[in-house]
Amino acid sequence: MVEMHKFVVMSVLAFAGIIGTADQGKAQAQTVSIVIVRHAESDNTQPTIPLSARGMARADLLIHTLSGVKFTHVFSSHTTRSRQQVEKVAAAHKLPVVQLPAPGSTVDGKAVTDQTTRRAPIEPVSEALLKLPAGSVALVGLNSENIYAILNKLGVPVASAGATCEQGSMCVPCTSNECYPLKEFDHLWHVVRQPGRSEPLAYIELRYGAGWPGPRS
C-alpha cells in the first residue's frame, strides 16, 4: 500500500512538473515548485515538543515518498518538530534547513523559542518563498497554525464564508488552524508558481503513507 501511494504521489508531482522528463524540466526552469508538509506526531511531554518515535518514523516515510524530487531549498518554521520533519531530506540533498523566524532571533522583543506563537513564521516564510528564483524546488515543514495562511500568501484563495474546499479545488478553508484536521499528520501540498504571477499555476493537496501502520509510540 505504501509503495502504491508513493507511485501515485510521484506521478502527480511529475505531472505538475516537479520531476520527470526533459520537457517538464524545461517548464520547471521557468517556475517555482513548493512542497509544504505539516510536522508529524510530536511529544508534548518535552519542553521543545520534538517529534515522537512515531513522528520520526513518519518523517522517514516522507524521505521515501519524495526520493525522486531534487530540492534546491529547505525551510521550516522555528519549531523543533517542523525542522525535524524535513532535516533528513535536507541532509540527503546537502542543504541547510532555514528556520524562519530563526531560533534565538527576536519577535516582538522576545527571543524565538519553541514556545513562540506558531503564527510568527507566516510573514517571513511567505516572503522567502515568494522571492525564490525560477527553477527553485523548495520543501517547507510547517505547523497547523500557519500552513493555510502561508498557502494563501502564495496565492491560494480562501473559501467564501461558510463554504468548503471541494476535492481538487484551488482554495484553503480558512487561514488559521480552526478548520485544520488536527489529528491528521499525512497531508502535503504542492504549489507551482511563476515569479511575478499572483495566482499559482497549479495547486495539489496529497496524502502520503496511506495504509502505513507505523510504530504505536
Secondary structure, 3 states (H helix, E strand, C coil): CHHHHHHHHHHHHHHHCCCCCHHHHHHHCCCEEEEEEECCCECCCCCCCCECHHHHHHHHHHHHHCCCCCCCEEEECCCHHHHHHHHHHHHHCCCCEEECCCCCCEECCEECCCCCCCCCCHHHHHHHHHCCCCCCEEEEEECCCCHHHHHHHCCCCECCCCCCCCCCCCCECCCCCCCCCCCCCCEEEEEEECCCCCCCCEEEEEECCCCCCCCCC
